[in-house]
Amino acid sequence: MPRRPKRVGPMPRAVVHCRTTEDVQLAIRLARDCGVPLSVRGGGHHWAGLALCAGIVIDLSGMNGVSVDADHLSAVISGGAHAADVAAVADPLHVAAVTGTCSAVGMAGFTLGGGYGPLIGRHGLALDNLLAAEVVLADGRVVVASRDNEQELLWGCDYERRDRSRYPAGTRTSTNVRPDETEIHAVSMACHTAVVSHR
Ligand SMILES: Cc1cc2nc3c(=O)[nH]c(=O)nc-3n(C[C@H](O)[C@H](O)[C@H](O)COP(=O)(O)OP(=O)(O)OC[C@H]3O[C@@H](n4cnc5c(N)ncnc54)[C@H](O)[C@@H]3O)c2cc1C
């Protein structure tokens, strides 16, 4: 599937094609050791090209696994999976996740931005359906943020619904898994999300 061809933003010095969480941890360490900016590319569909930076880009397109638990109406979606990857697994099980209208959009980037689509009238935004997020932190630790664990981090992912008067833009940028130039708190995310039944 071709990515958006429009040239946006800076040219990266290097693109690291990660296959595992350990690859992501290594890329983060490399960026920190070299003192260069770091960004994460999921589906590559952000209008403004926020997935790119002038330093190291972590490309998650090789991490596109999806598993669906139809009995418990939940799905675990890897950080580089697209809406099409989710549909390919969910459709045969007669369930669906809240996705947008474009199958090539990345699920993590879509969810972090709120995520509107044809199902929102009944089931809300994609972010409303986020159950948990596995996140790689700037120090290399992998944590799972959920309602029972690391709630502040899950709240940090939830920047669409946040009270912005309490969370200024700088803090928001550094906690919503989009690294900025000042300090990287959280870098890469995989979603554990609710799905709905079509049975
Ligand atoms: C053709 C088109 C159709 C669209 N349709 C819809 C729609 O129907 N509904 C809707 O809500 N939006 C829609 N969008 C907007 C889209 O949801 C956002 O642009 C979204 O940010 C794209 O996510 P991505 O992963 O594909 O993009 P990317 O450019 O890869 O990432 C977008 C942002 O999310 C971050 N990010 C992505 N994946 C991860 C990850 N695993 N961990 C940490 N950070 C990550 C990136 O660093 C970047 O800041 C559409 C966009 C396009 C171009």
PDBQT file of the ligand as one rigid body, heavy atoms in Angstrom, charges set to zero:
ROOT
HETATM    1  C1  LIG A 201      -6.485   9.526   3.397  1.00  0.00    +0.000 C 
HETATM    2  C2  LIG A 201      -6.722   9.773   4.874  1.00  0.00    +0.000 A 
HETATM    3  C3  LIG A 201      -7.919   9.413   5.435  1.00  0.00    +0.000 A 
HETATM    4  C4  LIG A 201      -8.159   9.628   6.806  1.00  0.00    +0.000 A 
HETATM    5  N1  LIG A 201      -9.369   9.267   7.327  1.00  0.00    +0.000 NA
HETATM    6  C5  LIG A 201      -9.578   9.442   8.654  1.00  0.00    +0.000 A 
HETATM    7  C6  LIG A 201     -10.838   9.043   9.250  1.00  0.00    +0.000 A 
HETATM    8  O1  LIG A 201     -11.737   8.531   8.593  1.00  0.00    +0.000 OA
HETATM    9  N2  LIG A 201     -10.976   9.232  10.583  1.00  0.00    +0.000 N 
HETATM   10  C7  LIG A 201      -9.985   9.790  11.367  1.00  0.00    +0.000 A 
HETATM   11  O2  LIG A 201     -10.175   9.911  12.580  1.00  0.00    +0.000 OA
HETATM   12  N3  LIG A 201      -8.806  10.192  10.830  1.00  0.00    +0.000 NA
HETATM   13  C8  LIG A 201      -8.598  10.047   9.503  1.00  0.00    +0.000 A 
HETATM   14  N4  LIG A 201      -7.414  10.440   8.954  1.00  0.00    +0.000 N 
HETATM   15  C9  LIG A 201      -6.438  11.078   9.836  1.00  0.00    +0.000 C 
HETATM   16  C10 LIG A 201      -5.541  10.015  10.474  1.00  0.00    +0.000 C 
HETATM   17  O3  LIG A 201      -6.254   9.268  11.421  1.00  0.00    +0.000 OA
HETATM   18  C11 LIG A 201      -4.382  10.701  11.196  1.00  0.00    +0.000 C 
HETATM   19  O4  LIG A 201      -3.636  11.429  10.265  1.00  0.00    +0.000 OA
HETATM   20  C12 LIG A 201      -3.512   9.718  11.940  1.00  0.00    +0.000 C 
HETATM   21  O5  LIG A 201      -2.577  10.450  12.739  1.00  0.00    +0.000 OA
HETATM   22  C13 LIG A 201      -2.752   8.812  10.995  1.00  0.00    +0.000 C 
HETATM   23  O6  LIG A 201      -2.098   7.831  11.732  1.00  0.00    +0.000 OA
HETATM   24  P1  LIG A 201      -0.920   6.997  11.030  1.00  0.00    +0.000 P 
HETATM   25  O7  LIG A 201      -0.372   6.045  12.024  1.00  0.00    +0.000 OA
HETATM   26  O8  LIG A 201      -1.403   6.467   9.713  1.00  0.00    +0.000 OA
HETATM   27  O9  LIG A 201       0.098   8.165  10.673  1.00  0.00    +0.000 OA
HETATM   28  P2  LIG A 201       1.601   8.479  11.084  1.00  0.00    +0.000 P 
HETATM   29  O10 LIG A 201       1.929   9.659  10.215  1.00  0.00    +0.000 OA
HETATM   30  O11 LIG A 201       2.467   7.280  10.990  1.00  0.00    +0.000 OA
HETATM   31  O12 LIG A 201       1.476   8.876  12.620  1.00  0.00    +0.000 OA
HETATM   32  C14 LIG A 201       0.661   9.947  13.055  1.00  0.00    +0.000 C 
HETATM   33  C15 LIG A 201       1.112  10.397  14.446  1.00  0.00    +0.000 C 
HETATM   34  O13 LIG A 201       0.924   9.319  15.368  1.00  0.00    +0.000 OA
HETATM   35  C16 LIG A 201       2.183   8.886  15.889  1.00  0.00    +0.000 C 
HETATM   36  N5  LIG A 201       2.160   7.427  15.898  1.00  0.00    +0.000 N 
HETATM   37  C17 LIG A 201       1.689   6.590  14.938  1.00  0.00    +0.000 A 
HETATM   38  N6  LIG A 201       1.807   5.315  15.324  1.00  0.00    +0.000 NA
HETATM   39  C18 LIG A 201       2.390   5.345  16.555  1.00  0.00    +0.000 A 
HETATM   40  C19 LIG A 201       2.761   4.332  17.484  1.00  0.00    +0.000 A 
HETATM   41  N7  LIG A 201       2.571   3.028  17.243  1.00  0.00    +0.000 N 
HETATM   42  N8  LIG A 201       3.325   4.734  18.649  1.00  0.00    +0.000 NA
HETATM   43  C20 LIG A 201       3.529   6.047  18.906  1.00  0.00    +0.000 A 
HETATM   44  N9  LIG A 201       3.187   7.037  18.079  1.00  0.00    +0.000 NA
HETATM   45  C21 LIG A 201       2.622   6.685  16.912  1.00  0.00    +0.000 A 
HETATM   46  C22 LIG A 201       3.244   9.436  14.942  1.00  0.00    +0.000 C 
HETATM   47  O14 LIG A 201       4.464   9.652  15.601  1.00  0.00    +0.000 OA
HETATM   48  C23 LIG A 201       2.610  10.735  14.487  1.00  0.00    +0.000 C 
HETATM   49  O15 LIG A 201       2.795  11.739  15.457  1.00  0.00    +0.000 OA
HETATM   50  C24 LIG A 201      -7.160  10.230   7.608  1.00  0.00    +0.000 A 
HETATM   51  C25 LIG A 201      -5.938  10.593   7.029  1.00  0.00    +0.000 A 
HETATM   52  C26 LIG A 201      -5.706  10.364   5.688  1.00  0.00    +0.000 A 
HETATM   53  C27 LIG A 201      -4.394  10.767   5.081  1.00  0.00    +0.000 C 
ENDROOT
TORSDOF 0
